[in-house]
Amino acid sequence: LKYNMIYLSVYQLIKCHIESNTEWGKKLGQVKRKACLAPEYKTDEKYKEGDYNPALFPLSMVSKLVAETIKSLKDRQKYILLEGFPNSHKLCCEEQKMELRVMDELLQIEKDLGQIISVISLQKQFQEVEDNRVYEALEIEQPKEVVKEAKPDGEEGEEEEAAAEGGGEGEEGEEAKAKFKPEDYEWSFTNGQPRTLGQFLAKWKDCHCSNLKAEEFGDDVPTQASTSLDKLVKDVIEGELSQVTSFNQIKFEQFEES
């Protein structure tokens, strides 16, 4: 790499631990999901991504492994380049994609690893970024008001005294966590089609989106991949993309995705 950053291939990290039978490898091997990748994403036996794709393992476990690995490698690097995570869009059917959504992966990455500032997607076709589908609204009933019965003299005071002795979550100066209220949010019926990576990013981050063609960066696939990545990484670190969150798609005409 030309820049002072950590590069980590998540599926290769999982592969290394499982094949080396480390403690992490044993844990991962025991909880692998019964799922598979869509045919267009399967690679040859040399890489075995179909066996070690992060989407085949519990999200929280993969995220914890990546966080632990980054901590062991980090030495003043500000940026981390993750390959193959998120990856749920490669699962073979819509039901599996709904079980593990790209939204879940992105939120987990921000929670455990740090802020997402750019996503670079190498693929055969450009994804739609605008979500123009119409969703049927789901109305949430307002909770019924609970009316407390008046208590005989003396009982109410004892209850208040007991509550005071027990203390509360905000006793040490921290505000008590607000109770989740479904009625405070807008909901819709699911149509069984999860948002694509681009659609979710555009709504979540209001990000800058760009569509690039690999042929603009060279005559063969290895040159196209390395040159386009180098340009985008440079733009993210010190160029025009350094002040925004971005979703960048690179379309390859003769490229078998991996």
Disulfide bonds with the S-S distance in Angstrom:
none
